Amino acid sequence: MRLVVDLNKCQGYAQCAFLAPDVFAMHGDESLVYDPGPDDEQRERLARAVAACPVQAITADSVAGPERGPEAADGR
């Protein structure tokens, strides 16, 4: 899973940090820090955090959707 936050869009509302605290954290009042490669165990929390971002600053590959088989590992 790959996670990207557009820090130019992020306004520091911290909804992501509230919903997925193992992945997102606020450093100070407005600076967001995050893990760009979270574990798959965080999938459900990340899906909620992505959906809750009021400015849609968070994107994640493979947060939601069907399970992918081993053939997907090589990009097919």
C-alpha positions as CSV (number, residue, x, y, z in Angstrom):
1,M,0.0,0.0,0.0
2,R,1.3,3.5,-0.9
3,L,0.0,6.6,0.7
4,V,0.5,10.2,-0.5
5,V,-0.6,13.4,1.1
6,D,-0.6,16.7,-0.9
7,L,0.8,18.9,1.8
8,N,-0.1,22.0,-0.2
9,K,-3.7,21.0,0.1
10,C,-3.6,19.8,3.7
11,Q,-5.2,22.4,6.0
12,G,-4.4,20.6,9.3
13,Y,-7.9,19.6,10.2
14,A,-6.3,16.3,11.7
15,Q,-9.3,14.1,10.8
16,C,-6.7,11.6,9.4
17,A,-4.7,11.6,12.7
18,F,-7.9,11.0,14.7
19,L,-9.0,8.1,12.5
20,A,-5.6,6.4,11.8
21,P,-3.2,7.6,14.6
22,D,-0.7,4.8,13.8
23,V,-0.2,6.4,10.3
24,F,-0.8,10.1,10.7
25,A,0.2,12.6,13.4
26,M,0.2,16.3,13.8
27,H,3.5,17.9,14.6
28,G,2.6,21.2,16.1
29,D,-0.6,23.0,15.1
30,E,-0.5,22.6,11.4
31,S,2.3,20.2,10.3
32,L,1.3,16.7,9.3
33,V,3.7,13.7,9.4
34,Y,2.7,10.3,8.1
35,D,3.9,6.9,7.1
36,P,3.9,6.7,3.3
37,G,4.0,2.9,3.4
38,P,1.6,1.7,6.1
39,D,0.9,-2.0,6.8
40,D,-2.1,-3.6,5.2
41,E,-3.6,-4.0,8.7
42,Q,-4.3,-0.3,8.6
43,R,-6.4,-0.7,5.4
44,E,-9.8,0.0,7.0
45,R,-8.6,2.9,9.1
46,L,-6.9,4.4,6.1
47,A,-10.0,4.2,4.0
48,R,-11.9,6.1,6.6
49,A,-9.1,8.7,6.9
50,V,-9.0,9.2,3.1
51,A,-12.8,9.6,3.0
52,A,-12.8,12.0,6.0
53,C,-10.3,14.5,4.7
54,P,-12.3,17.7,4.1
55,V,-9.9,19.0,1.4
56,Q,-9.2,15.5,-0.2
57,A,-5.5,15.9,0.3
58,I,-4.9,12.1,0.8
59,T,-4.6,9.5,-1.8
60,A,-3.8,5.8,-1.3
61,D,-3.2,3.0,-3.7
62,S,-5.1,-0.2,-2.7
63,V,-7.0,1.2,0.3
64,A,-10.3,0.0,-1.0
65,G,-11.3,-2.5,-3.7
66,P,-11.1,-6.1,-4.4
67,E,-8.3,-8.3,-3.1
68,R,-5.6,-8.7,-5.6
69,G,-3.8,-11.9,-6.4
70,P,-0.1,-12.5,-6.7
71,E,-0.2,-11.7,-10.4
72,A,-0.9,-8.1,-9.5
73,A,2.6,-7.8,-7.9
74,D,4.2,-7.5,-11.3
75,G,1.8,-4.8,-12.5
76,R,-0.6,-6.9,-14.5
